Amino acid sequence: MSQLKLAVIADLHYYSRTLGDTGGAYERRSSTDQKCLAESGAITEAIFAEIAASDCDAVLIAGDLSNDGEKVSHAEVREKIANLAKSKPVYVVYATHDWCNSDDAARYEGEEVIHEGVPTMTPPELREYYWDYGPKDALSEHVVEIGASSYCVKVKEGFRILGINDDKNGKGRAGYTDEHFAWILDQIREAKEAGDTVIAMQHHLIMPGISMLVNGGQMIADAGERADAMADAGLEYIFVGHSHMQRISSRTSENGNKLWQINLGSSSGYPAPWTMFTVDDTRAFVDVNYLKEFTFDGLTLTDEYIKDHTLGVIKNIIDNADKGEAALAEQLRAYGLKWEKVGVPYSLVRIFAQHVKHDSVKQIAGYINKLTFGKGIDKEAADHLDNVKLADLVYTLFLNVFDGSVNKFAPDTAVYRVVTDAASLPRRFTKLFPIRPLKKGKPATLFRRIEKTAKEVLWPSGPDNQHAVLDRRK
């Protein structure tokens, strides 16, 4: 029986510390990011060490190798990739953060954010820079519109890797031009005719992992149509990154062909994952590994450090709401928001933040039930959560978004009943008022997506996102 083992990661977002890792400007930037910036190099090195010690046949890196396309970040991460490649073949695709699509590349000095004088790389330069990690050994290569590279390589007898650059579809969206997509389908069909299994990787999603509310803007254009065509051509598995959310999803075409999407979390943010993917003639196995500790500036830091950093994205707002309007306004500016545009009096924000931080779920449910005459939240379920702070529940669900719902809540649990009741309030509210625009169109769609998102974060509908067995087609 033939078998292939792949170690797969995505979204390293490697940040060179030479760009600044101290001072007010850097701290504000870091505090708004789910990922660790200054620590990204140490985290990457630790994960690469684990992968090098594993029994995988090859390594896939599915885009966003650098923080914002800085040449110095690429130089440092490529050196680490080269060291890993001494023990394992490495195949990479790059994405928008690798060529600074958003023009965000910067360095930080004291209170200043400086964009000038930070050289970045272009897609054609990236093709040459990472030539050794895919294109060099390609059976076929396609240079896309922006000068980046897609390629197909035979990684082992009976198996091929299809690395896809999906940054542009020629119409202003992520995806593929028709010419590029024809090449993709040709690679899949040719592999199938040769009796080889193809494993694809690209950066952007081809199906929503959690819901369209959360992931709709992270998908390629014409995602459903493209996914079905790839499945009908013979593709069974595709790895994606971008969302930083661990999720296993599937879609079945009208012809009955299933395509599995394995969405990878960011290796430099919580939960710092890397995935071992094993495929043989009959099944595929997905096993997610989590970095437990790494060394940074001589200190041994654990996964709790990474978790706390990610939670800081929302904790910082709640905590600063208690420190006065100036502190909150400064924190919002770090997120790119201006206080005067929020349009809510600070006193209300402060009261709301205090309730979130200090009240139990039962207390909050009680407030809602008073406003809804007892029809808002399941009282019996809420009574079981008297000792659970709303903030702690919010933090758990926030982490679930990224880690694939490690802490699951089954439909018969109090948490599930309370949260889904809360998520359904907008839809139930519209039933009280015969306002047609609320019952149909965009508002109604939004309300349904809110409910679907809550249910999916609480209790995922697909395979286990940490350890799954995915049957192959007959």
Buried (B, 14 or more C-beta within 10 A) or exposed (E): EEEBBBBBBBBBBBBBBEBBBEBBBBEBBBBBBBBBBBBBBBBBBBBBBBBBEBEBBBBBBBBBBBBBBBBBBBBBBBEBBEEBBEBBBBBBBBBBBBBBBEEBBBBBEEEEBEEEEBEBBBBBBBBEBBBBBBBEBBBBBBBBBBBBBBBBBBBBEBBBBBBBBBBBBBEEBBBBBEEBBEBBBBBBBBBBEEEBBBBBBBBBBBBBBBBBBBBEEBBBBBBEEBBBBBBBBBBBBBBBBBBBBBBBBBBEBEEEBBBBBBBBBBBBBBBBBBBBBBBBEEEBBBEBBBBEBBEBEEEEBEBEBBBEBBBBBBBBBBBBBEEEBEBBBBBBEBEEEEBEEEEEEBEEBBEEBEBBBEBBBBBBBBEBBEEBEEEBBBBEBBBBBEEBBBBEBBBBBBBBBBBBBBEBBEEEBBBBBBBBBBBBBBBEEBEEEEEEEBBEEEBBEEBBBBBBBBBBBBBBEBBBBBEBEBEBEE
